[in-house]
């Protein structure tokens, strides 16, 4: 048995230092690539039938039933660039554990994502600030060069929803769990 001692690239799936790496789910918004930390992913599903939510922002795709519970679903492409995710074979409904602004409770949120075809192991320390502060898309995190001249950007699930939208999608009802 031989041990591979070659240095691993930031995007390599293994190699030395694997313990310092984190698993990410890659997807696309338009032509750009983004990442979700796999530790927030609850389940990846094919596109699901959704119940509409009248009065919600356009990027709220609807509600799905998961384990007999309603789960709000947003179209991340529509939120980010104003165009919904294309319904292609790589489009998925990704259920994530959402803690609004890092606060309890943890709730399940559905994301419609396009181009869900790969996972990557990356070292979080290799990500760099994007250099854009104060943008309204507070969910856009640091970026990572991919070795081919492209960049991937980390999306923070807990920062996706404004306070108003979080209240709309996860209303606290007396006598029922929030």
LUMLO-830351 format. One record per residue: residue number from 1; x, y, z of N, C-alpha, C in turn; residue in one letter. Coordinates in pm, whole numbers, plus 50000, padded with zeros to 5 digits. Each point is the difference from the previous one (the first is absolute). Example, Ala and Ser with C-alpha at 12.3 -4.5 7.8 and 13.67 -1.06 7.14 Angstrom:
2
[r 1, [51319, 49431, 50780], [49911, 50119, 50000], [50090, 50120, 50000], 'A']
[r 2, [49965, 50105, 49928], [50082, 50119, 50006], [49923, 50109, 50073], 'S']
# end
This chain:
178
[r 1, [50085, 49883, 50000], [49915, 50117, 50000], [50089, 50123, 50000], 'X']
[r 2, [49970, 50096, 49913], [50081, 50121, 49996], [49913, 50119, 50037], 'X']
[r 3, [50061, 50098, 50059], [49931, 50122, 50042], [50030, 50108, 49899], 'X']
[r 4, [49896, 50064, 49949], [50017, 50110, 49905], [50040, 50124, 50079], 'X']
[r 5, [50122, 50047, 49978], [50049, 50116, 50073], [50003, 50126, 49914], 'X']
[r 6, [49943, 49992, 49880], [49995, 50120, 49916], [49907, 50102, 50065], 'X']
[r 7, [50032, 50131, 49990], [49909, 50100, 50057], [49868, 49997, 49925], 'X']
[r 8, [49893, 50010, 50074], [49867, 50001, 49939], [49967, 50143, 49956], 'X']
[r 9, [49932, 50011, 49886], [49955, 50132, 49956], [49879, 50039, 50084], 'X']
[r 10, [49963, 50129, 50001], [49885, 50041, 50080], [49872, 49924, 49964], 'X']
[r 11, [49990, 49951, 49876], [49877, 49935, 49957], [50013, 49849, 49987], 'X']
[r 12, [50111, 49944, 50041], [50016, 49856, 49984], [49911, 49925, 50097], 'X']
[r 13, [49953, 49881, 49960], [49907, 49927, 50084], [50065, 49931, 50119], 'X']
[r 14, [50127, 50000, 50010], [50063, 49931, 50112], [50144, 50041, 50013], 'X']
[r 15, [50079, 49915, 50059], [50141, 50029, 50015], [50032, 50044, 50140], 'X']
[r 16, [50124, 50037, 50023], [50040, 50043, 50134], [49915, 50117, 50048], 'X']
[r 17, [49973, 50003, 50126], [49924, 50110, 50057], [49851, 49989, 49979], 'X']
[r 18, [49952, 49880, 49967], [49858, 49983, 49973], [49916, 50042, 50120], 'X']
[r 19, [50050, 49980, 50121], [49923, 50035, 50120], [49971, 50151, 50004], 'X']
[r 20, [50087, 50083, 49942], [49980, 50144, 50000], [49904, 50043, 49890], 'X']
[r 21, [49961, 49907, 49916], [49912, 50032, 49888], [49855, 49981, 50038], 'X']
[r 22, [49915, 50064, 49923], [49856, 49995, 50023], [49936, 49960, 49868], 'X']
[r 23, [49894, 49924, 50008], [49928, 49957, 49881], [49898, 50105, 49960], 'X']
[r 24, [49994, 50031, 49870], [49908, 50099, 49946], [49922, 49940, 49884], 'X']
[r 25, [49877, 50049, 49983], [49916, 49966, 49885], [50010, 50115, 49902], 'X']
[r 26, [50036, 49970, 49876], [50017, 50104, 49898], [49871, 50014, 49920], 'X']
[r 27, [49967, 50124, 49961], [49885, 50028, 49915], [50029, 50126, 49920], 'X']
[r 28, [49908, 50036, 49912], [50017, 50118, 49914], [49885, 50097, 50018], 'X']
[r 29, [50037, 50126, 49987], [49902, 50107, 49983], [50047, 50071, 49874], 'X']
[r 30, [49920, 49991, 49894], [50044, 50051, 49871], [50124, 49924, 49957], 'X']
[r 31, [50106, 50073, 49965], [50125, 49937, 49956], [50099, 49980, 50114], 'X']
[r 32, [49969, 50051, 50117], [50094, 49995, 50113], [49976, 49880, 50089], 'X']
[r 33, [50107, 49956, 50067], [49994, 49884, 50089], [50002, 50043, 50146], 'X']
[r 34, [49922, 49931, 50078], [49985, 50029, 50142], [50009, 49872, 50080], 'X']
[r 35, [50018, 50015, 50131], [50013, 49885, 50088], [49911, 50016, 50123], 'X']
[r 36, [49945, 49889, 50044], [49931, 49990, 50129], [50081, 49903, 50085], 'X']
[r 37, [50023, 50032, 50125], [50066, 49905, 50089], [49908, 49879, 50015], 'X']
[r 38, [50055, 49881, 49980], [49919, 49878, 50005], [49942, 49973, 50138], 'X']
[r 39, [50062, 50056, 50104], [49947, 49975, 50134], [49867, 50068, 50027], 'X']
[r 40, [49954, 50090, 49913], [49867, 50059, 50015], [49896, 49931, 49911], 'X']
[r 41, [50046, 49910, 49912], [49909, 49932, 49908], [49930, 49885, 50073], 'X']
[r 42, [49868, 50004, 49998], [49918, 49896, 50063], [49976, 49888, 49899], 'X']
[r 43, [49961, 50037, 49878], [49972, 49902, 49896], [49998, 50069, 49865], 'X']
[r 44, [50041, 49927, 49896], [49993, 50047, 49862], [49891, 49919, 49931], 'X']
[r 45, [49902, 50072, 49945], [49884, 49937, 49937], [49989, 50042, 49854], 'X']
[r 46, [49934, 49920, 49917], [49966, 50049, 49866], [49898, 50113, 50016], 'X']
[r 47, [49972, 50074, 49893], [49899, 50105, 50011], [49869, 49944, 50057], 'X']
[r 48, [49937, 50079, 50085], [49882, 49956, 50074], [49878, 50085, 49963], 'X']
[r 49, [49879, 49941, 50010], [49880, 50082, 49984], [49988, 50095, 50119], 'X']
[r 50, [49965, 50125, 49974], [49995, 50101, 50104], [49862, 50066, 50006], 'X']
[r 51, [49960, 50037, 50119], [49880, 50081, 50019], [50043, 50145, 49994], 'X']
[r 52, [49929, 50082, 49926], [50035, 50141, 49988], [49974, 50074, 50131], 'X']
[r 53, [50071, 50113, 50018], [49982, 50086, 50117], [49962, 50139, 49948], 'X']
[r 54, [49868, 50027, 49987], [49957, 50130, 49950], [50051, 50113, 50091], 'X']
[r 55, [50045, 50107, 49938], [50049, 50116, 50075], [50146, 49992, 50039], 'X']
[r 56, [50063, 49887, 49977], [50142, 49985, 50032], [50084, 50062, 49888], 'X']
[r 57, [50126, 50033, 50029], [50088, 50050, 49893], [50008, 49898, 49885], 'X']
[r 58, [50027, 50049, 49879], [50002, 49914, 49880], [50097, 49882, 50013], 'X']
[r 59, [50108, 50017, 50075], [50100, 49894, 50011], [49963, 49894, 50102], 'X']
[r 60, [49887, 50017, 50070], [49947, 49893, 50086], [49923, 49907, 49907], 'X']
[r 61, [50054, 49881, 49977], [49942, 49907, 49903], [49874, 49933, 50053], 'X']
[r 62, [49992, 49981, 50132], [49882, 49938, 50057], [50034, 49919, 50123], 'X']
[r 63, [49911, 49906, 50031], [50016, 49914, 50118], [49991, 49855, 49954], 'X']
[r 64, [50088, 49917, 50052], [49993, 49857, 49972], [49976, 49926, 50131], 'X']
[r 65, [49953, 49878, 49987], [49980, 49917, 50117], [50118, 49904, 50012], 'X']
[r 66, [50069, 50007, 50114], [50114, 49913, 50025], [49981, 49937, 50138], 'X']
[r 67, [49989, 49869, 50001], [49974, 49927, 50125], [49877, 50055, 50070], 'X']
[r 68, [49896, 50024, 49919], [49871, 50049, 50048], [50006, 50137, 50066], 'X']
[r 69, [50101, 50079, 49965], [50011, 50137, 50051], [50016, 50095, 49882], 'X']
[r 70, [49939, 50119, 50009], [50019, 50097, 49892], [50139, 50062, 50006], 'X']
[r 71, [50062, 50009, 49884], [50134, 50059, 49989], [49996, 50109, 49894], 'X']
[r 72, [50032, 50126, 50036], [50005, 50106, 49899], [50119, 49977, 49907], 'X']
[r 73, [49979, 50035, 49872], [50103, 49980, 49898], [50023, 50132, 49927], 'X']
[r 74, [50127, 50037, 49985], [50033, 50119, 49922], [50084, 49960, 49879], 'X']
[r 75, [49987, 50077, 49895], [50080, 49981, 49879], [50119, 50093, 50012], 'X']
[r 76, [50116, 49944, 50031], [50117, 50083, 50027], [50045, 50080, 49878], 'X']
[r 77, [49985, 49945, 49881], [50035, 50076, 49879], [49910, 50123, 49986], 'X']
[r 78, [49873, 49981, 50025], [49906, 50113, 49989], [50032, 50106, 50105], 'X']
[r 79, [50034, 49958, 50122], [50038, 50094, 50105], [50124, 50078, 49960], 'X']
[r 80, [50099, 49930, 49946], [50131, 50062, 49973], [50001, 50086, 49874], 'X']
[r 81, [49944, 49949, 49890], [50013, 50071, 49872], [49868, 50032, 49932], 'X']
[r 82, [49889, 49967, 50067], [49869, 50034, 49944], [49950, 49906, 49893], 'X']
[r 83, [50071, 49889, 49975], [49956, 49900, 49903], [49997, 49866, 50071], 'X']
[r 84, [49889, 49930, 49987], [49986, 49871, 50066], [50097, 49896, 49947], 'X']
[r 85, [50026, 49901, 50082], [50086, 49888, 49957], [49934, 49930, 49882], 'X']
[r 86, [50082, 49965, 49903], [49948, 49925, 49886], [49965, 49859, 50047], 'X']
[r 87, [49894, 49945, 49944], [49960, 49862, 50033], [50075, 49905, 49909], 'X']
[r 88, [50124, 49970, 50041], [50086, 49908, 49926], [50026, 49878, 50088], 'X']
[r 89, [50066, 49900, 49945], [50018, 49876, 50076], [50083, 50018, 50127], 'X']
[r 90, [50079, 50106, 50007], [50082, 50023, 50120], [49933, 50094, 50101], 'X']
[r 91, [49876, 50039, 49975], [49928, 50086, 50095], [49946, 49913, 50112], 'X']
[r 92, [50022, 50044, 50123], [49960, 49923, 50118], [49932, 50091, 50102], 'X']
[r 93, [49922, 49937, 50086], [49949, 50067, 50119], [50089, 49952, 50114], 'X']
[r 94, [50076, 50092, 50056], [50094, 49966, 50107], [49943, 50051, 50131], 'X']
[r 95, [49977, 49909, 50092], [49949, 50037, 50132], [50119, 50029, 50090], 'X']
[r 96, [49996, 50114, 50067], [50110, 50042, 50086], [49950, 50033, 50140], 'X']
[r 97, [50090, 49990, 50096], [49971, 50041, 50138], [50028, 50150, 50009], 'X']
[r 98, [49896, 50077, 50024], [50011, 50146, 50003], [49982, 50049, 50143], 'X']
[r 99, [50096, 50077, 50045], [49989, 50070, 50129], [50010, 50147, 49967], 'X']
[r 100, [49888, 50070, 50004], [49997, 50141, 49958], [50106, 50080, 50076], 'X']
[r 101, [50094, 50053, 49923], [50111, 50079, 50054], [50075, 49926, 50112], 'X']
[r 102, [50004, 49865, 49988], [50074, 49919, 50095], [49928, 49975, 50131], 'X']
[r 103, [49876, 50043, 50010], [49923, 49985, 50124], [49916, 49872, 49995], 'X']
[r 104, [49968, 49948, 50118], [49907, 49886, 50007], [49860, 50054, 49974], 'X']
[r 105, [49907, 49923, 49956], [50005, 49857, 49977], [50050, 49967, 49858], 'X']
[r 106, [50039, 49875, 49981], [50039, 49954, 49868], [49873, 49957, 49928], 'X']
[r 107, [49983, 50050, 49878], [49883, 49966, 49920], [50046, 49948, 49865], 'X']
[r 108, [49918, 49919, 49938], [50032, 49949, 49867], [49950, 50099, 49895], 'X']
[r 109, [50089, 50034, 49907], [49971, 50091, 49890], [50037, 49930, 49871], 'X']
[r 110, [49916, 50010, 49898], [50030, 49941, 49870], [50059, 50104, 49907], 'X']
[r 111, [50099, 49959, 49923], [50064, 50086, 49900], [49990, 49932, 49864], 'X']
[r 112, [49949, 50070, 49901], [50006, 49949, 49863], [50134, 50045, 49944], 'X']
[r 113, [50083, 49904, 49965], [50135, 50027, 49951], [50022, 49932, 49866], 'X']
[r 114, [50069, 50069, 49913], [50033, 49948, 49867], [50146, 49955, 49998], 'X']
[r 115, [50029, 49899, 49921], [50138, 49956, 49983], [50055, 49925, 50120], 'X']
[r 116, [49913, 49931, 50072], [50044, 49923, 50117], [50055, 49867, 49949], 'X']
[r 117, [50132, 49997, 49977], [50060, 49879, 49942], [50125, 49952, 50072], 'X']
[r 118, [50056, 50084, 50086], [50128, 49964, 50062], [50006, 50040, 50146], 'X']
[r 119, [50085, 49928, 50072], [50041, 50043, 50133], [50150, 50022, 49995], 'X']
[r 120, [50049, 50086, 50086], [50143, 50030, 50005], [50046, 50004, 50144], 'X']
[r 121, [50121, 49954, 50024], [50064, 50021, 50130], [50089, 50122, 49986], 'X']
[r 122, [49979, 50099, 50084], [50080, 50123, 49997], [50040, 50035, 50142], 'X']
[r 123, [50111, 50068, 50012], [50044, 50047, 50130], [49939, 50139, 50023], 'X']
[r 124, [49918, 50017, 50103], [49938, 50131, 50023], [50102, 50114, 50011], 'X']
[r 125, [50120, 49970, 50046], [50103, 50104, 50013], [50048, 50051, 49865], 'X']
[r 126, [49973, 49925, 49892], [50042, 50042, 49866], [49904, 50101, 49937], 'X']
[r 127, [49883, 50018, 50059], [49905, 50100, 49949], [50048, 50139, 50039], 'X']
[r 128, [49973, 50097, 49912], [50039, 50139, 50025], [49877, 50090, 49991], 'X']
[r 129, [50000, 50112, 50073], [49887, 50093, 49987], [49983, 50043, 49855], 'X']
[r 130, [49876, 50019, 49959], [49972, 50036, 49860], [50042, 50142, 49967], 'X']
[r 131, [50015, 50083, 50102], [50037, 50140, 49976], [49880, 50089, 49980], 'X']
[r 132, [49881, 49944, 50008], [49878, 50079, 49984], [49929, 50006, 50133], 'X']
[r 133, [50010, 50111, 50067], [49931, 50016, 50128], [49873, 50079, 49982], 'X']
[r 134, [49903, 49977, 50086], [49878, 50078, 49998], [49902, 49965, 49890], 'X']
[r 135, [50024, 49892, 49926], [49903, 49962, 49899], [49876, 49944, 50067], 'X']
[r 136, [49886, 50015, 49934], [49875, 49951, 50057], [49996, 49849, 50011], 'X']
[r 137, [50075, 49931, 49918], [50003, 49854, 50003], [50095, 49954, 50110], 'X']
[r 138, [49958, 50019, 50126], [50085, 49970, 50115], [50034, 49852, 50011], 'X']
[r 139, [49928, 49914, 49926], [50024, 49856, 50001], [50123, 49961, 49917], 'X']
[r 140, [50051, 50093, 49919], [50118, 49970, 49919], [50125, 50012, 50086], 'X']
[r 141, [50069, 49888, 50016], [50116, 49996, 50086], [50130, 50013, 49922], 'X']
[r 142, [50106, 49945, 50058], [50133, 50010, 49938], [50011, 49918, 49872], 'X']
[r 143, [50106, 50024, 49926], [50022, 49934, 49871], [50126, 49914, 50005], 'X']
[r 144, [50006, 49907, 49905], [50112, 49908, 49988], [50040, 49989, 49854], 'X']
[r 145, [50129, 50019, 49971], [50051, 49977, 49864], [50003, 49850, 49975], 'X']
[r 146, [49961, 49957, 49880], [49991, 49857, 49976], [50117, 49939, 49925], 'X']
[r 147, [50105, 50071, 49976], [50116, 49944, 49931], [49989, 50010, 49849], 'X']
[r 148, [49883, 50026, 49947], [49981, 50019, 49856], [49965, 50145, 49970], 'X']
[r 149, [50023, 50088, 50096], [49973, 50141, 49981], [49859, 50042, 50038], 'X']
[r 150, [49917, 49905, 50037], [49863, 50033, 50039], [49988, 50014, 50150], 'X']
[r 151, [49885, 50045, 50043], [49975, 50016, 50143], [49872, 49931, 50039], 'X']
[r 152, [49999, 49954, 50123], [49880, 49945, 50063], [49970, 50087, 50120], 'X']
[r 153, [49871, 50020, 50029], [49965, 50085, 50113], [49912, 49921, 50097], 'X']
[r 154, [50032, 50012, 50128], [49932, 49931, 50109], [49872, 50076, 50032], 'X']
[r 155, [49888, 49930, 50001], [49871, 50059, 50033], [49965, 49964, 50144], 'X']
[r 156, [49973, 50101, 50080], [49962, 49979, 50140], [49851, 49982, 50013], 'X']
[r 157, [49956, 49880, 50032], [49858, 49967, 50009], [49930, 50084, 50108], 'X']
[r 158, [50066, 50021, 50112], [49935, 50072, 50111], [49977, 50147, 49969], 'X']
[r 159, [50064, 50054, 49896], [49985, 50140, 49963], [49908, 50021, 49881], 'X']
[r 160, [49937, 49893, 49949], [49919, 50011, 49879], [49876, 50088, 50015], 'X']
[r 161, [49936, 49995, 50113], [49870, 50064, 50015], [50008, 50128, 50083], 'X']
[r 162, [49930, 50102, 49954], [49986, 50122, 50081], [49907, 49967, 50118], 'X']
[r 163, [49997, 50088, 50098], [49913, 49978, 50116], [49854, 49987, 49956], 'X']
[r 164, [49955, 50087, 49909], [49861, 49997, 49954], [49966, 49870, 49929], 'X']
[r 165, [50090, 49955, 49912], [49973, 49877, 49925], [50006, 49879, 50093], 'X']
[r 166, [50091, 50001, 50096], [50007, 49891, 50097], [49869, 49990, 50078], 'X']
[r 167, [49944, 50114, 50040], [49872, 50002, 50071], [49888, 49949, 49910], 'X']
[r 168, [50004, 50035, 49871], [49899, 49953, 49904], [50007, 49849, 49983], 'X']
[r 169, [50121, 49946, 49983], [50015, 49858, 49971], [49992, 49911, 50124], 'X']
[r 170, [50040, 50054, 50114], [50000, 49922, 50124], [49923, 50076, 50109], 'X']
[r 171, [49870, 50017, 49982], [49925, 50076, 50100], [49994, 49924, 50133], 'X']
[r 172, [50016, 50073, 50108], [49987, 49941, 50133], [49852, 50004, 50035], 'X']
[r 173, [49943, 49884, 50024], [49857, 49991, 50032], [49985, 49948, 50142], 'X']
[r 174, [49918, 50068, 50079], [49982, 49960, 50139], [49947, 49857, 50008], 'X']
[r 175, [50063, 49920, 50086], [49956, 49863, 50020], [50057, 49903, 49899], 'X']
[r 176, [50074, 50050, 49902], [50059, 49912, 49899], [50148, 50029, 49991], 'X']
[r 177, [50080, 49900, 49964], [50144, 50027, 49988], [50028, 50100, 49888], 'X']
[r 178, [50098, 50084, 50020], [50036, 50102, 49900], [50071, 49937, 49884], 'X']
# end
